[in-house]
Amino acid sequence: MTTTALIVGDLQAGIVDDYPFAAGVLPVMEKVLPMAGAAAIPVIFICFGLRASGLDVAAGNQLISALAGPG
């Protein structure tokens, strides 16, 4: 049983396009992902998202409210 996995979070458009640090992360991921596949290491992709209705944003959560934007 394997106990190793590669977890990749929030590498979708809108995240990587808006943050300069992503320029350094993406080339590394382009190398690491094939290496994980070749070693039969499971890769788990996590994508943060919010409902358009805003129902999943708590009124008091300023950080997530800012990410969700107005309306």
N, C-alpha and C positions, 0 to 999 in steps of 0.2 A: 504494500500500500504506500502510495506516495504522500509525503507530507509537505511537499514544496509546490508552490504555484506562483505565477507572476500576476500581480493585480495591477491593472492599468486603469487609471481613473481620469475622466473628463478630458479626453483628447479629441473632442469634437469641435467642429466649427463654432465660433462664438466664444469658445474658451481659449483655444490656442491662438486664434486670430487677434484677440484683445489683450494678450499679455506677452510682453517682450521676452520673458524668461523661457517661453515655449520654443523659441528659436534654438535654444540649446538642448531642449528635451527631445524634440522630434528626431534629430539625427541619431541620438542614442537609442531611441525606441526602434528605429529602422534596423538597427543592428541586433538589438536584444530579442525582438519578437521572433525572427527566424531561428536564432540560437535556442530559444525556449522550445520552439516547435521541433527542432532537430533532436533535442534532448528529451522529448516527450513530456515536457513540463506543461501542465495545464495553464492556459492564459485566461484570466477573468477580466472582462471589460466592464467598467462601471461608468454609467452616464447619468449625470445630474440633470434633472429636468423638473419643470414646474407646470402645473395645469394652467391653461389660458384663463380659466375662470378665477384663479387665485385662491381657490378653496383650500389648497394645501399650504398656504402662507399664514402663519399666526399673526394676528394684528400687532402684537408686541415685538415681533422679531424684525428689528431694523435691518439687519444684514440681508436676510432673505427677501424682505420687502423691497430693498434697493435693487436686488438682482432681478426680481420679478417686474419691476418698473411700474409705472402708473397704469391703473385700470386693470 
